[in-house]
């Protein structure tokens, strides 16, 4: 039975991002010019976390962004009238959530 568990873990470990921690940029508020206004740092993903980048737009104009490590990240865009929220998720390489 121990060999089966080892085989399953080896199979899963070959999947991209599985149990492989990556470094991510972390900033609560990145301005439209790409400058972190709240003290740039980094975080390391744990477990099922991924790096994320969230961009907030008003019309076509980027207002600000948010970077970090997070759970339950799904790449998508949400539209509400003229506002857009873009979610980008990645876990393939360190600092893949570059703004």
ChimeraX attribute file (.defattr): number of C-alpha atoms within 10 A of each C-alpha:
attribute: neighborCount
match mode: 1-to-1
recipient: residues
	/A:1	6
	/A:2	6
	/A:3	8
	/A:4	9
	/A:5	10
	/A:6	11
	/A:7	12
	/A:8	10
	/A:9	13
	/A:10	11
	/A:11	10
	/A:12	13
	/A:13	13
	/A:14	11
	/A:15	10
	/A:16	11
	/A:17	19
	/A:18	15
	/A:19	16
	/A:20	18
	/A:21	19
	/A:22	21
	/A:23	20
	/A:24	27
	/A:25	22
	/A:26	25
	/A:27	20
	/A:28	16
	/A:29	20
	/A:30	22
	/A:31	16
	/A:32	16
	/A:33	10
	/A:34	12
	/A:35	15
	/A:36	20
	/A:37	12
	/A:38	12
	/A:39	11
	/A:40	14
	/A:41	13
	/A:42	14
	/A:43	18
	/A:44	19
	/A:45	22
	/A:46	15
	/A:47	11
	/A:48	15
	/A:49	23
	/A:50	27
	/A:51	29
	/A:52	27
	/A:53	25
	/A:54	22
	/A:55	22
	/A:56	20
	/A:57	18
	/A:58	14
	/A:59	11
	/A:60	10
	/A:61	11
	/A:62	16
	/A:63	16
	/A:64	20
	/A:65	23
	/A:66	20
	/A:67	27
	/A:68	24
	/A:69	24
	/A:70	18
	/A:71	13
	/A:72	9
	/A:73	17
	/A:74	12
	/A:75	13
	/A:76	11
	/A:77	13
	/A:78	10
	/A:79	10
	/A:80	8
	/A:81	7
	/A:82	9
	/A:83	15
	/A:84	18
	/A:85	17
	/A:86	15
	/A:87	18
	/A:88	19
	/A:89	22
	/A:90	21
	/A:91	23
	/A:92	15
	/A:93	15
	/A:94	16
	/A:95	20
	/A:96	19
	/A:97	23
	/A:98	13
	/A:99	17
